[in-house]
Amino acid sequence: MGSEQDIVAETVRVEGSRILATLIRTVGDVQLAEDAVQEATLAALGAWPVTGVPPQPRAWLTVTARRKAIDIIRRERARPDKEQDGLRMIELARSDLPPDDVVHDDLLRLIFTCCHPALSPPTRVALALRTLCGLSPAQIAGVLLTTEVATTKRLTRARQKIAAAHIPYRVPAADELAGRLPAVCGVIHSLYTAGHAPVDGDDAYDVDACAEAIRLAELLHGLLPDQTMPAAVLALLLLTEARRPARLDDHGDVVTLDQQDRTQWDVTASDRGIELLNESLRRSRGQADAYQIQAAIAAEHARAASYESTDWTEILRLYDLLVSIAPSDAAGLGRVVAATEAADPATGLALLAELPPSPRWHAVRAELLAREGRYAEAAGALAEALDGPSTQPERQHRERRRETFLQLAGPPSGES
């Protein structure tokens, strides 16, 4: 039974957002669609261990979710809008499945719906993380630094507002795009970040989430080929993804950037990323946004033949610019590393002191302290880092580094 349940979980994890997006287009109601997909998932958990896994799990879940939506509409027939319910039930009763290009377009519609200007920025992110990434309210609360109760209320209010305001489930007209494009790009970037650098879990990254984000970025760039921001987001994702094959060794252990085998990097992805970045910069006429700057940093790494030959002075300049226009903890930590390489560990430590502590903050501090030969302090900093959440590969890497620093520090003074 365990294997069938695992297949249900994996199918929902990989295909759930597509199934949900298509169902939302059909019924025009986010909550109803979510309830139907959840009921279809429960049905699969009950049926598949008995009947076996169907040849096309996504198709099975999609059809079942449609039937569950019909059941929900029938249960709620007391509502006055019976004509609309009838139209939705006719559409749901269709036996054919939408082709892949329609499914992808449904996902893009869902992103634009989540990013409607009537919703507050945190609500847009929460709704997108729930519907696109399938994150639980508890997980979203961790991302937004709030409580699970507050997140659940925010999601409920968002769904109610979409329904009450009759927010259309569609890609907006050209004159509406400008107001939503930054948020849409932010959602796609957040989806990639959630896969590329998860906060915790057993895996160092989520390949499917990263691939989905890149696919959505491709769709957005194809929809708006003359806009600079979608091109920059796609460039950033491709340049970052190009390095993924070298991030783990054959045993699944973390390989830091300075130790990575650059022959494993995806040159095709890097080249296309640089081409998209250059195109985006030409169109923006020197007025770079945060995605262009981040892509430019990634491009500097892609161009360098080795870690030692990297132009850290240029990367530091780019991080200084990034922090000035879009400050964040991640940008600040990147600036610390660049300053250390361009100058010295003391400069990096001084900049680090200006940032709020976090597990990664402590991990960076440990490496800088070790650079100065302060191994006992470095081991202590990694102990702080290990107190917080991290992925299993990251935790193992930090534990190994801590053991190394303890050995280099030797016994405490006064002990033989």
C-alpha positions in Angstrom: 0.0 0.0 0.0 2.8 2.3 0.7 4.0 2.4 -2.9 0.5 3.4 -4.2 0.3 6.2 -1.6 3.8 7.4 -2.5 2.7 7.5 -6.2 -0.4 9.5 -5.3 1.7 12.0 -3.3 4.2 12.3 -6.1 1.6 12.8 -8.7 -0.1 15.5 -6.7 3.2 17.1 -6.0 4.3 17.2 -9.6 1.0 17.7 -11.4 -1.3 19.2 -8.7 -0.8 22.8 -9.7 -1.7 22.0 -13.4 -4.8 20.0 -12.4 -5.9 22.8 -10.1 -5.3 25.5 -12.6 -7.4 23.8 -15.3 -10.2 23.2 -12.8 -10.2 26.8 -11.6 -10.6 27.9 -15.3 -13.6 25.6 -15.6 -15.4 26.4 -12.3 -14.1 30.0 -11.8 -13.8 29.3 -8.0 -10.5 28.8 -6.3 -11.9 27.3 -3.1 -14.2 24.9 -5.0 -11.4 23.7 -7.2 -9.0 23.2 -4.3 -11.7 21.2 -2.4 -12.3 19.0 -5.6 -8.6 18.3 -6.1 -8.3 17.4 -2.4 -11.3 15.0 -2.6 -9.8 13.5 -5.8 -6.6 12.9 -4.0 -8.4 11.2 -1.1 -10.2 9.0 -3.6 -6.9 8.0 -5.2 -5.5 7.1 -1.8 -8.5 4.8 -1.3 -8.8 3.3 -4.8 -5.2 2.9 -6.1 -4.1 0.4 -3.4 -7.0 -1.8 -4.4 -7.3 -1.4 -8.2 -3.6 -0.5 -8.9 -2.1 2.7 -10.2 -3.8 3.8 -13.4 -1.7 4.0 -16.6 -2.1 7.8 -16.6 -2.3 9.0 -13.0 -2.7 12.7 -13.8 -5.6 12.0 -16.2 -7.3 9.9 -13.5 -6.9 12.7 -11.0 -8.1 15.3 -13.4 -11.3 13.4 -14.4 -12.0 12.5 -10.8 -11.5 16.1 -9.7 -14.0 17.2 -12.3 -16.5 14.7 -10.9 -15.9 15.8 -7.4 -16.5 19.4 -8.5 -19.8 18.4 -9.9 -20.7 16.7 -6.6 -19.7 19.9 -4.7 -21.8 22.1 -7.0 -24.8 19.8 -6.5 -24.4 19.8 -2.8 -24.5 23.6 -2.8 -27.5 24.0 -5.2 -29.1 26.3 -2.7 -27.1 29.1 -4.2 -29.0 31.5 -6.5 -26.7 31.3 -9.5 -28.1 28.0 -10.9 -27.6 29.0 -14.5 -23.9 29.5 -14.0 -23.7 26.3 -12.1 -25.3 24.5 -15.0 -22.8 25.8 -17.5 -19.9 24.8 -15.2 -21.3 21.3 -14.9 -21.6 20.9 -18.6 -18.0 21.9 -19.0 -16.9 19.6 -16.1 -18.8 16.6 -17.6 -16.6 16.6 -20.7 -14.6 13.4 -20.9 -11.7 14.9 -22.9 -8.6 16.3 -21.3 -7.0 19.6 -22.2 -3.8 19.4 -24.3 -0.5 20.4 -22.7 -0.4 23.9 -24.2 -3.8 24.7 -22.7 -2.7 23.3 -19.3 0.4 25.5 -19.4 -1.8 28.5 -20.4 -4.0 27.7 -17.4 -1.0 27.9 -15.1 -0.2 31.3 -16.5 -3.7 32.5 -16.0 -3.5 31.3 -12.4 -0.4 33.3 -11.8 -2.0 36.5 -13.1 -5.1 35.8 -11.0 -3.0 35.4 -7.9 -1.2 38.7 -8.7 -4.3 40.9 -9.2 -3.7 44.4 -7.8 -6.8 44.1 -5.7 -4.8 41.7 -3.5 -2.1 42.9 -1.2 1.5 41.9 -2.1 1.8 39.4 0.8 -1.6 37.9 -0.1 -0.5 37.5 -3.7 2.6 35.6 -2.6 0.6 33.4 -0.1 -2.0 32.6 -2.7 0.6 31.8 -5.4 2.6 29.6 -3.0 -0.5 27.7 -2.0 -1.9 27.2 -5.5 1.3 27.0 -7.6 3.6 25.3 -5.1 1.1 23.4 -3.1 2.7 24.6 0.2 0.7 24.1 3.3 -0.4 27.2 5.4 2.3 26.2 7.9 5.0 26.2 5.3 3.7 29.5 3.8 3.7 31.0 7.3 7.4 30.1 7.6 8.2 31.8 4.3 6.2 35.0 5.2 7.4 35.0 8.8 3.9 34.9 10.2 1.6 32.4 11.9 -0.3 29.5 10.4 -3.6 31.0 11.7 -2.9 34.3 10.0 -1.9 32.6 6.8 -5.1 30.5 6.7 -7.2 33.6 7.2 -5.3 35.5 4.5 -5.9 32.7 2.0 -9.6 32.5 2.9 -10.0 36.3 2.5 -8.1 36.2 -0.8 -10.5 33.5 -2.3 -13.5 35.5 -1.0 -12.2 38.7 -2.6 -11.5 37.0 -5.9 -15.1 35.7 -5.9 -16.8 38.8 -4.6 -14.9 41.2 -7.0 -15.4 38.8 -9.9 -11.7 38.9 -10.6 -11.4 37.3 -14.1 -9.3 34.1 -14.5 -7.3 35.2 -17.5 -4.2 36.8 -18.8 -4.9 40.5 -18.6 -5.2 42.9 -21.5 -2.1 44.7 -22.6 -2.9 47.9 -20.6 -3.3 45.8 -17.4 0.0 44.0 -17.6 2.3 46.6 -16.3 0.6 46.7 -12.9 0.9 42.9 -12.5 4.1 42.0 -14.2 6.5 42.6 -11.2 4.3 40.5 -9.0 4.1 37.7 -11.6 7.8 37.7 -12.1 8.2 37.7 -8.3 6.0 34.6 -8.0 7.9 32.7 -10.7 11.2 33.6 -9.1 9.9 32.6 -5.6 8.8 29.2 -7.0 12.3 28.6 -8.4 13.9 29.7 -5.2 11.7 27.3 -3.2 13.0 24.5 -5.4 16.6 25.7 -5.7 17.2 26.5 -2.0 14.5 24.8 0.2 14.6 25.7 3.9 14.5 22.1 5.1 13.7 18.6 4.0 15.7 15.6 2.8 16.8 17.0 -0.6 19.2 19.8 -1.5 16.8 20.9 -4.2 13.5 20.1 -5.9 14.2 19.4 -9.6 10.5 19.4 -10.5 9.8 22.8 -8.8 12.8 24.3 -10.6 11.8 22.9 -13.9 8.2 24.2 -13.5 9.5 27.7 -12.7 11.7 27.7 -15.7 8.8 26.5 -17.9 6.5 29.3 -16.5 9.3 31.8 -17.1 9.5 30.6 -20.7 5.8 31.0 -21.1 5.8 34.5 -19.7 8.7 35.5 -21.9 6.9 34.1 -24.9 3.8 36.0 -24.0 5.8 39.3 -23.5 9.0 38.9 -25.6 9.6 42.7 -25.7 9.4 43.2 -22.0 12.7 43.4 -20.1 11.7 41.8 -16.8 10.5 38.4 -18.0 13.7 38.1 -20.1 15.8 38.9 -17.1 13.9 36.4 -14.8 14.3 33.6 -17.4 18.0 34.5 -17.8 18.6 34.4 -14.0 16.8 31.0 -13.7 18.8 29.5 -16.6 22.1 30.8 -15.3 21.4 29.5 -11.9 20.1 26.1 -13.0 23.2 25.7 -15.2 25.3 25.1 -12.1 22.9 22.6 -10.5 24.7 19.4 -11.9 27.8 20.2 -9.9 26.1 21.1 -6.6 26.3 17.6 -5.2 28.9 14.9 -5.6 28.3 11.2 -6.4 27.4 10.5 -2.8 24.8 13.3 -2.6 27.1 15.5 -0.5 27.1 19.3 -0.9 29.9 20.7 -3.1 30.6 24.4 -2.5 31.1 26.8 -5.4 34.8 27.0 -4.9 35.1 23.2 -5.2 32.7 22.5 -8.1 33.7 20.8 -11.3 32.8 23.5 -13.8 32.9 21.0 -16.7 29.6 19.7 -15.3 27.9 23.1 -15.7 25.3 23.3 -18.5 27.0 25.5 -21.1 24.0 25.7 -23.3 21.8 27.0 -20.5 24.5 29.5 -19.5 24.9 30.8 -23.0 21.2 31.3 -23.5 20.9 33.0 -20.1 23.7 35.4 -21.0 22.0 36.1 -24.4 18.7 36.8 -22.7 20.4 39.1 -20.2 22.1 41.1 -22.9 18.8 41.4 -24.8 17.1 42.6 -21.6 19.8 45.1 -20.8 19.7 46.5 -24.3 16.0 47.1 -24.1 16.2 48.7 -20.7 18.9 51.1 -21.8 21.1 50.8 -18.7 18.3 51.0 -16.2 18.8 47.6 -14.6 16.2 46.0 -12.3 16.9 43.5 -9.5 16.5 40.5 -11.8 18.9 41.9 -14.3 21.5 42.5 -11.6 21.2 39.1 -10.2 21.4 37.6 -13.6 24.6 39.7 -14.2 26.1 38.3 -11.1 25.3 34.7 -12.2 26.7 35.5 -15.6 30.1 36.6 -14.0 30.3 33.2 -12.4 29.4 31.5 -15.7 32.1 33.4 -17.6 34.9 32.6 -15.1 37.1 29.6 -15.9 37.7 28.9 -12.2 36.7 30.2 -8.8 40.1 31.9 -8.5 39.7 33.8 -11.8 36.2 35.1 -11.0 36.0 38.9 -11.2 35.0 39.4 -7.5 35.4 43.2 -7.8 32.7 43.3 -10.4 30.5 41.0 -8.5 30.9 43.1 -5.4 29.9 46.2 -7.4 26.8 44.4 -8.7 25.9 43.3 -5.1 26.3 46.9 -3.9 23.9 48.0 -6.6 21.5 45.2 -5.8 21.4 46.0 -2.1 20.8 49.6 -2.9 17.7 49.0 -5.0 16.3 45.7 -3.6 17.8 45.0 -0.2 17.3 41.5 1.2 19.0 39.1 3.6 20.1 36.9 0.6 21.5 39.8 -1.3 23.3 41.0 1.9 24.9 37.6 2.4 26.0 37.4 -1.2 27.6 40.8 -0.8 29.5 39.6 2.3 31.0 36.7 0.3 31.9 39.0 -2.6 33.5 41.5 -0.3 35.5 38.7 1.4 36.9 37.5 -1.9 37.5 41.0 -3.3 39.1 42.3 -0.1 39.5 40.1 3.0 37.6 38.3 5.7 37.6 41.2 8.0 35.7 43.3 5.5 33.2 40.5 5.1 32.8 40.1 8.8 32.1 43.9 9.2 29.4 43.8 6.6 28.0 40.6 8.1 27.5 42.3 11.4 25.0 44.7 9.8 22.7 41.8 8.8 20.2 39.9 11.0 21.4 36.4 12.2 19.9 33.3 10.6 21.2 29.7 10.1 22.9 30.7 6.8 24.2 33.9 8.4 26.0 31.8 11.1 27.3 29.4 8.4 28.8 32.2 6.4 30.3 33.7 9.6 31.9 30.3 10.4 33.7 30.3 7.1 34.9 33.8 7.5 36.2 33.1 11.0 38.0 30.0 9.7 39.7 32.2 7.0 41.2 34.2 9.9 42.3 31.1 11.7 39.7 31.5 14.4 38.7 27.8 14.3 37.1 27.5 17.7 34.8 30.4 17.0 34.0 29.0 13.6 33.0 25.7 15.2 30.7 27.6 17.6 29.2 29.6 14.7 28.3 26.3 12.9 26.8 25.0 16.1 24.5 28.0 15.9 23.7 27.3 12.3 22.8 23.7 13.1 20.2 24.8 15.6 18.0 26.2 12.8 16.2 24.5 9.9 18.2 23.2 7.0 18.1 20.5 4.3 19.6 17.1 5.3 22.6 17.5 2.8 23.2 21.0 4.1 23.1 19.8 7.7 25.6 17.0 7.0 27.9 19.5 5.2 27.8 21.8 8.2 28.4 19.0 10.7 31.5 17.9 8.7 32.8 21.4 8.5 32.3 21.8 12.3 34.3 18.6 13.0 37.1 19.9 10.7 37.2 23.3 12.6 37.2 21.5 16.0 40.2 19.4 14.9 42.0 22.5 13.6 41.3 24.4 16.8 42.9 21.6 18.9 42.0 21.1 22.6 40.9 24.1 24.7 43.8 26.0 26.4 44.8 24.2 29.6 44.0 20.8 28.3 46.7 18.4 27.1 
